[in-house]
Amino acid sequence: MDNRRAIAPVTAALLVLAGATAGPALAAAPPAARPHARALAATESGAEDEAAERQRIVDRTTDALTTPKRFRLKRGGPVLRSVPGRPDKDTNYLGKGNSNANMNEYNDFARNPGRSQWCGFFAAAMWGRRGVPADSGSSRAWRTGVGDRWHPYAADVLPLPGDVLMWAGRGTAGHVGVVAAVSGTRITTVEGNTGYHKDSIARQRYEWTGAGPVLKDRTKTIQGFASRF
């Protein structure tokens, strides 16, 4: 999929509110109201900036999925590089054999043994580590640590490319994934710490209907999504 084409509707959606009524309003405005034109231009500029940043996030997910990434098989061991596209085109496995070491460049090679789970660290890297929750390695922090940029799941409120989906399970268990494309109710994500041996970067697809996106292991339920904006 051409992610640049996927992001095009985002730009249009962000600009339409500002642009749909701008012409008649400005044409009829008296000279004293002209400063509104500058405010409108700022609104359009902000929408364009947001669309551009969302595209950068999507581009990072493509890079993560399709280029070699660094990992280790044991603490202090040699740094190796993944081979994207194995075992399939939707996977970049950061391991060898059945290693499941969960030591890679996203979680600082699990320097802190208690923080080896890395889906949250991966999402933070895709956001360029801007606007992320203070404890980005915690899946649940993506719900509790982003203020009003958190949106609880609702079937009629879809995320946009660049947003981060969050699932919760029992106890402190959770998972997050970055939205790479939206087509109707089909949501395509790129996620870390998932897929092959649960130690891969993988492309996943979900339906945003009913009770919401369901993970393959069915142990966690969708909570909603966090936005950078």
Buried (B, 14 or more C-beta within 10 A) or exposed (E): EEBEEBBEBBBEEBBEEBBEEBEEEEEEEEEEEEEEEEEBEEBBEBBEEBBEBBBBBBBBBBEBBEEEBBBBBEEEEEEBEBEBEEEEEBBBBBBBEEBEBBBBBBBEBBEEEEBBBBBBBBBBBBBEEEBBBEBBBBBBBBBEBBEEBBBEBEEEEBBBBBBBBBBBBEEEEBBBBBBBBBEEEEBBBBBBBBBBBBBBBBBBEBEBEEEBBBBEEEEBBBBBBBBBB
